[in-house]
Amino acid sequence: MSKFSDETELGMGTRGVLAGRPGEWTGTPGHPGAVVNPAVWRASTHLYPDMDALRAHAANQDGKFYYGRRGGPTQWALAEALTQLEPGAAGTVLYPSGVAAIAGVLLTVLRPGDVLLMTDNAYEPSRVMGRGLLRDFGIDTRWFDPTDIASFEAACCERTRAVLLESPGSLTLEVQDVPALAAAAKARGLVTVLDNTWASPLGFAGLAHGADITVMSLTKHVSGHSDCMMGCASAGEDWYRKLRLRAQGMGNVVSPDDASLMLRGLRTMKLRLEAETGSALAIASWLVGRAEVARVLCPMLPGSPGHELWLRDFTGGCGLFSFVLKGGTSEARDALIDALDLFGIGYSWGGFESLATPVDPASIRTASPWPLPGMDAADRFGVRLSIGLEDTADLIADLGRALTLWSVHGDVA
């Protein structure tokens, strides 16, 4: 679709429009015209005109029909588009969900007897995987403080094979020094896996900053509409080939209809991220001035923990951040969330609608404290906000009313 010789020189917005739209998937053979979007190819069985054609396609090649489980033009277009957005990637593997992507990657990288180091602020399903699925396969998981490289180094042993990073963490938003951690991992021969869902490649180039494999829940920003689920993993040539074969061996496949929805969301992702980031930063700045708030956990905010690393390494943000209430109880915090009108109560983020959920990390911390250093022990109960596309002033007014009730009553009646 593009006449540019090197599309990597184009801006992310332009690449998001052009990526995954080659003529063979948007054109009609024998006709001069083309459509904007790749068609939705629904097929389990691919037919061949004769045995010579079948044998010619027997090789396991990208972009070649074989059987529906290996995908078709709709899935290939999405994978190609995601690859073009990730500097340094040779290919992208699609999975039915973000958790499936994490599992698929870790079961590719790790073997029985290996040790995985996992950042202590990781997505809770990743932690559950470390205590359950990986343990069942004879793999040990150890946690380390996300902001302390010494903690990472102390957790290493001769059986350590890989490290799972997440920056920022999706609950408490610590920013990790990914280049430094990746370099330390590489020096020990470890594989660095980065859950890059918060920023996406538009905000943080994971492979370019040292990760070997980047994982993303497409359910969030890429979909953008809270109506489909999917995950992906992108990597250089060697790891991409291994991920692809393992995913095929596990029977992973995504629906072409869902791939089409993801492609549609991808085209507007940059605009949505910019709008959500701007609104989130305005709301976070407003929350800093509220007497009811002990700490705002938003790395985009000047003065917030991790802000200097965010400025150094990131080119964008998103609408997800948290804040901690000054004192109070879990029940009062939950009542505050109930009092919000414009924020839905539900997991996930990155959709067009704003969401609020409780943050209670104390029970899932292993190697780092909660409350965070510098916080009062009574300031334990947090709220995570996913800022959508509503007017910023309306969201601030909604939060202000709920916080005022919480402050006056110590509860929200």
Sequence and secondary structure as in RCSB ss.txt:
>XXXX:A:sequence
MSKFSDETELGMGTRGVLAGRPGEWTGTPGHPGAVVNPAVWRASTHLYPDMDALRAHAANQDGKFYYGRRGGPTQ
WALAEALTQLEPGAAGTVLYPSGVAAIAGVLLTVLRPGDVLLMTDNAYEPSRVMGRGLLRDFGIDTRWFDPTDIA
SFEAACCERTRAVLLESPGSLTLEVQDVPALAAAAKARGLVTVLDNTWASPLGFAGLAHGADITVMSLTKHVSGH
SDCMMGCASAGEDWYRKLRLRAQGMGNVVSPDDASLMLRGLRTMKLRLEAETGSALAIASWLVGRAEVARVLCPM
LPGSPGHELWLRDFTGGCGLFSFVLKGGTSEARDALIDALDLFGIGYSWGGFESLATPVDPASIRTASPWPLPGM
DAADRFGVRLSIGLEDTADLIADLGRALTLWSVHGDVA
>XXXX:A:secstr
    S GGGS HHHHHHHTT  HHHHB TTSS B SS      S    SSHHHHHHT S  TT  S GGG  HHH
HHHHHHHHHHSTT SEEEEESSHHHHHHHHHHHH  TT EEEEETT  HHHHHHHHTHHHHTT EEEEE TT HH
HHHHH  TTEEEEEEESS TTT     HHHHHHHHHHTT EEEEE TTTHHHH  TTTTT SEEEEETTTTTT S
SS   EEEEE HHHHHHHHHHHHHTT    HHHHHHHHHHHHHHHHHHHHHHHHHHHHHHHHHT TTEEEEE TT
STTSTTHHHHHHH S   SEEEEEESS  HHHHHHHHHH SSSB  S   SSS EEEEE GGGG SSS SS TTS
 TT   EEEEE  SS HHHHHHHHHHHHHHHHHHSS  
